[in-house]
Amino acid sequence: MLPDDEFEREHPSYGLIRISRVTGGPGAARLFGSPLANHYGTIRLSIGSAKWTHGLHHDRYYGSMHGEHVEIEMSAAQFADMITSLNVGSGTPCTIRYLAGVQIPNPPDYATEAEHIRDSFEGSLDKYKAKARECRKRIEDLTSKLSSKAKDEIRRPTRIQRPVRDQAVPGGHDEDRDGGKGRGRGVRLERDPIGRARRDR
């Protein structure tokens, strides 16, 4: 039995919210709604029941280490978006890890937004390269009987166009080296500062 000046109280409305940084682990985390396929550093937010105690003239609040109600995981960019985009849209995507004390399976390994953009771009680039080769061959056939000077006048615009295209289109300069199968590197739309710091150490 507690002394008169101490008490311990519980109520369904009492809760604790906790935010923590997670690094390391057996492998990279897959997160819902993030353009990155893997994350080596994340933010976790958990909500659980709380207990209110009072003793030695101080209030104290206790809860479990894991949120009994819900625990979610976010990338650093998602966390920043969440706290800076109040009253905007339906909310920020997050990955639910625990719900009512039950662990939730990892998100399916679907292609990310960045991967969709890269694949779509590369598909369009392949079509462009094939069309360019077809047009150059057609020009060669049509100008085969012309004088060398006339051929040079006709081909000059294509020689100017190709360097401009190579600078503007990632992977465009690979066309003549690999028969149109070159691949440009996809650009990451989201940075992972926590993971980068770990790799730089």
Secondary structure, 3 states (H helix, E strand, C coil): CCCCCCEEEEEEEEEEEEEEEEECCCCCECCCCCCCCCECEEEEEEEEEEEEEEECCEEEEEECCCCCCEEEEECHHHHHHHHHCCCCCCCCCCEEEEECCEECCCCCCCCCHHHHHHHHHHHHHHHHHHHHHHHHHHHHHHCCCCCHHHHHHHHHHHHHHHHHHHHHCCCHHHHHHHCCCCCCCCCCCCCCHHHHHHHHC
